[in-house]
Amino acid sequence: MNKLQTNLNKPSYSIPQVARIIGVTPYRVRIMVKLKQLPSLLAGKQEIILKQDLENYLQKRNTSTKLQYQH
């Protein structure tokens, strides 16, 4: 099991957790949410990202990266 699979065991993640998983800063994740690149929900006062939404983002990102390198 790789590091990414190990980190994707929860039903939802905080902004800092998502930042660690995808290798960016929490600020960058907030920008991605604001730009609607990554869906989020409010759980009380905390913004969270559902596991399925994070998996969808990672899948799109991997597909996009593969397409860029095919040129």
C-alpha distance (Angstrom), angle and dihedral (degrees) to the residues before:
residue distance angle dihedral
M1 . . .
N2 3.80 . .
K3 3.81 126.8 .
L4 3.81 93.7 -97.9
Q5 3.81 93.2 52.6
T6 3.80 90.2 48.3
N7 3.82 91.1 52.6
L8 3.82 94.1 49.1
N9 3.80 98.0 69.0
K10 3.82 99.0 102.1
P11 3.84 126.5 82.7
S12 3.83 91.9 -128.5
Y13 3.80 140.3 9.2
S14 3.79 138.3 -149.1
I15 3.81 121.4 -122.1
P16 3.85 92.6 -102.2
Q17 3.82 90.9 49.2
V18 3.80 91.8 51.4
A19 3.80 89.7 47.7
R20 3.82 91.0 55.3
I21 3.82 92.3 46.0
I22 3.81 95.7 51.4
G23 3.80 96.3 34.0
V24 3.80 102.0 -115.8
T25 3.80 135.3 107.4
P26 3.82 123.0 -86.3
Y27 3.81 87.0 -115.5
R28 3.82 89.9 59.0
V29 3.82 90.9 50.0
R30 3.82 90.0 51.9
I31 3.81 89.4 51.5
M32 3.82 90.0 49.7
V33 3.81 89.3 51.9
K34 3.81 92.0 47.6
L35 3.83 90.4 49.9
K36 3.82 89.2 48.7
Q37 3.79 92.3 -118.8
L38 3.80 88.4 124.4
P39 3.83 122.0 29.8
S40 3.80 118.6 -132.6
L41 3.80 140.0 -179.5
L42 3.78 133.3 -150.4
A43 3.80 114.6 -117.5
G44 3.77 101.2 -172.8
K45 3.80 102.5 -53.0
Q46 3.80 95.4 -25.2
E47 3.77 122.7 93.1
I48 3.80 111.8 -136.8
I49 3.78 136.0 -174.8
L50 3.78 119.0 -142.8
K51 3.79 119.0 -125.3
Q52 3.82 92.1 -119.7
D53 3.81 92.0 51.7
L54 3.81 91.2 50.0
E55 3.81 91.3 48.0
N56 3.82 90.4 49.5
Y57 3.81 91.0 50.3
L58 3.81 91.8 49.2
Q59 3.79 91.4 48.4
K60 3.82 91.8 50.8
R61 3.81 90.8 46.0
N62 3.81 92.0 51.3
T63 3.81 91.5 47.9
S64 3.80 90.8 48.4
T65 3.81 91.9 49.5
K66 3.79 91.7 50.0
L67 3.83 91.0 50.5
Q68 3.80 92.0 50.7
Y69 3.79 92.5 54.2
Q70 3.81 93.9 48.7
H71 3.83 92.2 69.7
